[in-house]
Amino acid sequence: MNALQYLGDGFLLALQWHNLLYAFVGVLIGTAVGVLPGIGPMSGVALLMPVTASLTSGLPPESAAASAIILLAGVYYGAMYGGSTTSILLNTPGESSSVVTTLDGYQMARKGRAGTALSISAIGSFVAGIVALIALVFLAEPLSDLALKFGPAEYFSLMILGLCAVSGLGGKSMTKALMMTVFGLLLATIGIDSVSGVARFTYDVPDLYQGLEFLTIAVGLFALGEVFKTILEQDQENKEIIKVGRIRPSLLDLKQSAAPIARGSILGFFIGVLPGAGATLASFFAYIVEKKLSKDPSRFGKGAIEGVASPESANNGASGGAMVPLLTMGIPGSGTTAILMGALLMYNVQPGPLLFTDHPQIAWGLIASMFIGNVMLLILNMPLVKVFAKVIETPSQYLLPMIIAISVFGVYAVQISTFDLVLLVICGLAGYFFAKNDFPLAPLVLGLVLGPMIENNMRRALTTSNGDFTIFLSKPISAVFLLCALLWLVIPLLLKMRGKEVVISEEA
């Protein structure tokens, strides 16, 4: 009953006119971000971080943080909705978790059922979003209470598990993913050490004493990295876009989709809760489950409606599930939730078990706004499917200058430093180089966000044990987390050595 009472207070905050506007703008931009091939949820959220800082500058700190995170979360799950549009109409995934949707969605479109495929994916996404949020409401407080019992040793091991989970399944090569994780941790050490006051890796450059700004690095790697890729590779291939016909699904379509949507929603949520698994893995698993359960598996890949309904539900369920470890334990399980965590830290709000006691307005306001945002998305997506299909046709000569302008002005407005603009361009070029050579960006972002917290918890644990490292193994929960972290790295490695294909997750 307590959770429902808090949720009611959250709705009071989320239903304020300016927060309704932020939720609407977030889901609208998120859908557009998902629709535009190449600009995934990570890039969209990173790009809008500096914009939210400018928009909320006149508000009190607590209200500013709530409004900003409502907008950014809207972009996140809005992009999950939008990614299906290009998958179905162009056979080009809008973001990595929509890859599976291309298998049957595009085949349905070629048979003249594009409108049905798009509407079923919108309904599936809506149901999954609501299922994930109901689960989040009832799991948030028990998990927060459990996390409050954790000491520094348990927190250190949990964060190591988060890093290993993302590295174990990130990108095409585990070695490259681990290299990016270590690189992120190294970048996190730059600046003046908060305990000893010693300057580390600053090379007497005053701008580095505060450390590298997360916002600048995130916007550079994702938004500018995508711009450089398009410019340097002339990545502007024109594909024929299939026309959208009848949008409303028939009763038979709804009947065939109901069970796959329910299964995909629940499966997606629980996979989303696991750090590192992400929406891509959820959509793959949901598709495999539907194919196994089908009486006629040969229909899959030829336009089976279940092949659209289940993965689309799963990737939205996973985006709701990913919020559970972020809000309750302060562990981002994916690249996008790491950027959302960076946004909260920018407003001096620490995600984790104390979030629900220290900042209940922000935590419950966000959960309530996600309910409202999901309804907005359904209302937007069903009638405006044809409008969003037109967004795909935006020429890159108009789109790229807009992204560059938002990146440069946004970072400068927050940092007011030319050093950060130089760093922005360097990170953009680095983002292009990493993506071109299959170095995944999610582990780097996660290492950068979790680095300072891993270091602080390790120091606190070693202080209580007088420098004895066995404290991490002598505490049962800590030992279990470290064992899980080891297995998360070893099992994909063993599967690859045996020639098995390991499903990878780059983002979301």
Solvent accessible surface area in square Angstrom, and as a share of the most:
residue,aa,sasa,rsa
1,M,182,0.81
2,N,86,0.44
3,A,15,0.11
4,L,83,0.41
5,Q,120,0.53
6,Y,75,0.29
7,L,19,0.09
8,G,35,0.34
9,D,82,0.43
10,G,1,0.01
11,F,59,0.24
12,L,130,0.65
13,L,10,0.05
14,A,2,0.01
15,L,97,0.49
16,Q,76,0.34
17,W,188,0.66
18,H,40,0.18
19,N,2,0.01
20,L,53,0.27
21,L,91,0.46
22,Y,27,0.10
23,A,3,0.02
24,F,77,0.32
25,V,49,0.28
26,G,0,0.00
27,V,0,0.00
28,L,63,0.31
29,I,57,0.29
30,G,0,0.00
31,T,0,0.00
32,A,27,0.21
33,V,13,0.07
34,G,0,0.00
35,V,0,0.00
36,L,18,0.09
37,P,54,0.34
38,G,40,0.39
39,I,14,0.07
40,G,13,0.12
41,P,2,0.01
42,M,14,0.06
43,S,9,0.06
44,G,1,0.01
45,V,0,0.00
46,A,0,0.00
47,L,17,0.08
48,L,15,0.07
49,M,1,0.00
50,P,0,0.00
51,V,43,0.25
52,T,1,0.01
53,A,20,0.16
54,S,56,0.36
55,L,94,0.47
56,T,4,0.02
57,S,92,0.60
58,G,78,0.75
59,L,60,0.30
60,P,84,0.53
61,P,110,0.69
62,E,56,0.25
63,S,34,0.22
64,A,7,0.05
65,A,1,0.01
66,A,2,0.02
67,S,0,0.00
68,A,1,0.01
69,I,4,0.02
70,I,1,0.01
71,L,3,0.01
72,L,0,0.00
73,A,0,0.00
74,G,0,0.00
75,V,0,0.00
76,Y,3,0.01
77,Y,9,0.04
78,G,0,0.00
79,A,0,0.00
80,M,0,0.00
81,Y,8,0.03
82,G,0,0.00
83,G,0,0.00
84,S,4,0.03
85,T,10,0.06
86,T,0,0.00
87,S,0,0.00
88,I,0,0.00
89,L,0,0.00
90,L,15,0.07
91,N,66,0.34
92,T,35,0.20
93,P,42,0.26
94,G,1,0.01
95,E,12,0.05
96,S,35,0.23
97,S,0,0.00
98,S,0,0.00
99,V,59,0.34
100,V,3,0.02
101,T,0,0.00
102,T,15,0.09
103,L,85,0.42
104,D,0,0.00
105,G,0,0.00
106,Y,45,0.17
107,Q,52,0.23
108,M,0,0.00
109,A,2,0.01
110,R,157,0.57
111,K,130,0.55
112,G,61,0.58
113,R,81,0.30
114,A,1,0.00
115,G,0,0.00
116,T,10,0.06
117,A,0,0.00
118,L,6,0.03
119,S,0,0.00
120,I,0,0.00
121,S,4,0.02
122,A,6,0.04
123,I,36,0.18
124,G,0,0.00
125,S,1,0.01
126,F,48,0.20
127,V,51,0.30
128,A,0,0.00
129,G,7,0.07
130,I,37,0.19
131,V,49,0.28
132,A,1,0.00
133,L,1,0.01
134,I,85,0.43
135,A,26,0.20
136,L,0,0.00
137,V,3,0.02
138,F,113,0.47
139,L,63,0.31
140,A,0,0.00
141,E,43,0.19
142,P,77,0.48
143,L,41,0.21
144,S,3,0.02
145,D,75,0.39
146,L,81,0.40
147,A,0,0.00
148,L,85,0.42
149,K,156,0.66
150,F,19,0.08
151,G,25,0.24
152,P,29,0.18
153,A,2,0.01
154,E,15,0.07
155,Y,30,0.11
156,F,25,0.10
157,S,0,0.00
158,L,8,0.04
159,M,7,0.03
160,I,40,0.20
161,L,13,0.07
162,G,0,0.00
163,L,7,0.04
164,C,20,0.12
165,A,0,0.00
166,V,7,0.04
167,S,1,0.01
168,G,4,0.04
169,L,18,0.09
170,G,2,0.02
171,G,8,0.08
172,K,140,0.59
173,S,33,0.22
174,M,16,0.07
175,T,92,0.54
176,K,60,0.25
177,A,0,0.00
178,L,65,0.32
179,M,107,0.48
180,M,4,0.02
181,T,8,0.05
182,V,83,0.47
183,F,80,0.33
184,G,0,0.00
185,L,51,0.25
186,L,96,0.48
187,L,30,0.15
188,A,22,0.17
189,T,34,0.19
190,I,33,0.17
191,G,4,0.04
192,I,88,0.45
193,D,7,0.04
194,S,103,0.66
195,V,105,0.61
196,S,70,0.45
197,G,52,0.50
198,V,89,0.51
199,A,50,0.39
200,R,61,0.22
201,F,108,0.45
202,T,7,0.04
203,Y,175,0.67
204,D,125,0.65
205,V,53,0.31
206,P,97,0.61
207,D,74,0.39
208,L,23,0.12
209,Y,79,0.30
210,Q,173,0.77
211,G,16,0.16
212,L,33,0.16
213,E,53,0.24
214,F,29,0.12
215,L,0,0.00
216,T,0,0.00
217,I,4,0.02
218,A,1,0.00
219,V,0,0.00
220,G,0,0.00
221,L,6,0.03
222,F,12,0.05
223,A,3,0.03
224,L,8,0.04
225,G,5,0.05
226,E,42,0.19
227,V,2,0.01
228,F,42,0.18
229,K,67,0.28
230,T,18,0.10
231,I,80,0.41
232,L,96,0.48
233,E,71,0.32
234,Q,138,0.61
235,D,60,0.31
236,Q,89,0.39
237,E,130,0.58
238,N,150,0.77
239,K,92,0.39
240,E,153,0.69
241,I,40,0.20
242,I,35,0.18
243,K,167,0.71
244,V,20,0.12
245,G,38,0.36
246,R,158,0.58
247,I,36,0.18
248,R,184,0.67
249,P,12,0.08
250,S,43,0.28
251,L,153,0.76
252,L,112,0.56
253,D,9,0.05
254,L,71,0.35
255,K,161,0.68
256,Q,70,0.31
257,S,1,0.00
258,A,59,0.46
259,A,49,0.38
260,P,4,0.03
261,I,11,0.06
262,A,48,0.37
263,R,92,0.34
264,G,0,0.00
265,S,0,0.00
266,I,94,0.48
267,L,56,0.28
268,G,0,0.00
269,F,2,0.01
270,F,122,0.51
271,I,15,0.08
272,G,2,0.02
273,V,39,0.22
274,L,83,0.41
275,P,18,0.11
276,G,5,0.05
277,A,0,0.00
278,G,5,0.05
279,A,2,0.01
280,T,6,0.04
281,L,18,0.09
282,A,0,0.00
283,S,0,0.00
284,F,65,0.27
285,F,88,0.37
286,A,1,0.01
287,Y,20,0.07
288,I,77,0.39
289,V,52,0.30
290,E,6,0.02
291,K,85,0.36
292,K,165,0.70
293,L,103,0.51
294,S,25,0.16
295,K,209,0.89
296,D,63,0.32
297,P,61,0.38
298,S,69,0.45
299,R,79,0.29
300,F,14,0.06
301,G,35,0.33
302,K,123,0.52
303,G,12,0.11
304,A,3,0.03
305,I,4,0.02
306,E,25,0.11
307,G,0,0.00
308,V,0,0.00
309,A,0,0.00
310,S,1,0.01
311,P,0,0.00
312,E,0,0.00
313,S,0,0.00
314,A,0,0.00
315,N,0,0.00
316,N,5,0.02
317,G,0,0.00
318,A,2,0.01
319,S,4,0.02
320,G,4,0.04
321,G,0,0.00
322,A,5,0.04
323,M,1,0.00
324,V,1,0.00
325,P,10,0.06
326,L,1,0.01
327,L,1,0.01
328,T,0,0.00
329,M,28,0.12
330,G,2,0.02
331,I,1,0.01
332,P,0,0.00
333,G,3,0.03
334,S,4,0.02
335,G,0,0.00
336,T,0,0.00
337,T,0,0.00
338,A,0,0.00
339,I,0,0.00
340,L,0,0.00
341,M,0,0.00
342,G,7,0.07
343,A,1,0.01
344,L,2,0.01
345,L,63,0.31
346,M,56,0.25
347,Y,41,0.16
348,N,137,0.70
349,V,4,0.02
350,Q,92,0.41
351,P,3,0.02
352,G,3,0.03
353,P,14,0.09
354,L,96,0.48
355,L,1,0.00
356,F,10,0.04
357,T,92,0.53
358,D,87,0.45
359,H,39,0.17
360,P,48,0.30
361,Q,91,0.40
362,I,2,0.01
363,A,0,0.00
364,W,4,0.01
365,G,0,0.00
366,L,3,0.01
367,I,0,0.00
368,A,0,0.00
369,S,3,0.02
370,M,6,0.03
371,F,33,0.14
372,I,24,0.12
373,G,0,0.00
374,N,5,0.03
375,V,68,0.39
376,M,35,0.16
377,L,0,0.00
378,L,44,0.22
379,I,113,0.58
380,L,15,0.07
381,N,13,0.07
382,M,46,0.20
383,P,87,0.54
384,L,59,0.29
385,V,9,0.05
386,K,102,0.43
387,V,83,0.47
388,F,12,0.05
389,A,9,0.07
390,K,129,0.55
391,V,38,0.22
392,I,18,0.09
393,E,90,0.41
394,T,51,0.29
395,P,55,0.34
396,S,21,0.14
397,Q,122,0.54
398,Y,140,0.53
399,L,28,0.14
400,L,22,0.11
401,P,73,0.46
402,M,113,0.50
403,I,11,0.06
404,I,65,0.33
405,A,38,0.29
406,I,58,0.29
407,S,0,0.00
408,V,47,0.27
409,F,146,0.61
410,G,7,0.06
411,V,0,0.00
412,Y,88,0.33
413,A,57,0.44
414,V,45,0.26
415,Q,51,0.23
416,I,126,0.64
417,S,27,0.17
418,T,98,0.57
419,F,61,0.25
420,D,12,0.06
421,L,43,0.21
422,V,89,0.51
423,L,22,0.11
424,L,1,0.00
425,V,69,0.40
426,I,98,0.50
427,C,13,0.08
428,G,0,0.00
429,L,86,0.43
430,A,30,0.24
431,G,1,0.01
432,Y,32,0.12
433,F,108,0.45
434,F,25,0.10
435,A,53,0.41
436,K,123,0.52
437,N,55,0.28
438,D,62,0.32
439,F,33,0.14
440,P,3,0.02
441,L,17,0.08
442,A,2,0.02
443,P,1,0.01
444,L,2,0.01
445,V,1,0.00
446,L,0,0.00
447,G,0,0.00
448,L,14,0.07
449,V,9,0.05
450,L,0,0.00
451,G,8,0.07
452,P,60,0.38
453,M,27,0.12
454,I,16,0.08
455,E,40,0.18
456,N,67,0.34
457,N,13,0.07
458,M,62,0.28
459,R,73,0.27
460,R,138,0.51
461,A,0,0.00
462,L,28,0.14
463,T,104,0.60
464,T,101,0.59
465,S,25,0.16
466,N,143,0.74
467,G,44,0.43
468,D,68,0.35
469,F,127,0.53
470,T,78,0.46
471,I,22,0.11
472,F,10,0.04
473,L,118,0.59
474,S,81,0.52
475,K,82,0.35
476,P,104,0.66
477,I,74,0.37
478,S,0,0.00
479,A,29,0.22
480,V,83,0.48
481,F,32,0.13
482,L,41,0.20
483,L,102,0.51
484,C,47,0.28
485,A,3,0.03
486,L,104,0.52
487,L,81,0.40
488,W,52,0.18
489,L,34,0.17
490,V,52,0.30
491,I,87,0.44
492,P,9,0.05
493,L,81,0.41
494,L,92,0.46
495,L,62,0.31
496,K,70,0.30
497,M,148,0.66
498,R,180,0.66
499,G,67,0.64
500,K,109,0.46
501,E,164,0.73
502,V,17,0.10
503,V,39,0.22
504,I,60,0.30
505,S,7,0.05
506,E,51,0.23
507,E,11,0.05
508,A,2,0.01
